[in-house]
Amino acid sequence: MGFIRNFYRKIVRESVWARPEMKVTFRAELMPGKSRDERTFKIREVLPSGRVVLYDFVGEHRKSSFEAVNFRREQT
């Protein structure tokens, strides 16, 4: 049964919330007093655990640290 479960995990992956070079914005509660531009960073690497490493910001960060991604925000 373990073989089938592992094979299924490789085929059907969890939804990916982030990709390298994508911009993400920290929630305002985590960085009070800073503008949206000051809270926005670019993803350097997505780790297997789902956490991300950012350019110009130390540490690993999880999805809940960021605002929901709005793909239309930059189209205006």
N, C-alpha and C positions, 0 to 999 in steps of 0.2 A: 504493500500500500504506500510506503514511503516514496518509491520510485515515481508512482503516478502523481502524487502530491507535488513533488519537486519539479517534475516535467510540466505540470499545469502552471506552476508559479513562473516558470521561465517563459511560457507562451502568453499567459494573461498577466500582465504587469499592473500594479496599482497605478492610479492616475498620477502623472508627474505634475507637480505644482510649480516647478521652477526649472529653468534651463540656464546653462552658462551664458554670460553676456547680457542676460535679461536684467532690467532695472526693477528693484523692489524698494518699497518705502516702509520704514519702521512705523509702528503705530504711535500716535501722538502721546499716549500715556507713558510710553517708554522714553521719550525724549521731549519732555515738556519745554515750551519756550523756543523751540526750533521750528523753522519754516519747513514746508514740504521738501523743498530743494535740499535743505541741510540734512533731512532724514532719508534721502534717496541715495541708494548705492547700487553698484553693478555686481552681479554674481560672478565670482571667479570659478567656483567649482561646486557641483552638487555631489554630496557624499552618499554612499549606499544607504545610510540611515535616514535619508530624506532631509538632513540638515544641509545648510549652505555655508560656504566660505565666501566672504566679500572682498572686493578690492578696497583698499584704504580703510578697513575696519577690522579689528582683531577679533578672533574667535569664530566658533561655529554657532549658527543661529537656526532656529526651527520656524516652521511655517506660521505658527501662532504669534510670532513676534512682529509680523508684517501686516499691513493693510491688505485687504482683498485685491487681487490683481484686476485692473481695469484696462483692457487692451485698447479701448477707444480714447483714453485720456490723452495720448500723444498724437492722435490723428487730427485734433482740432487745430 
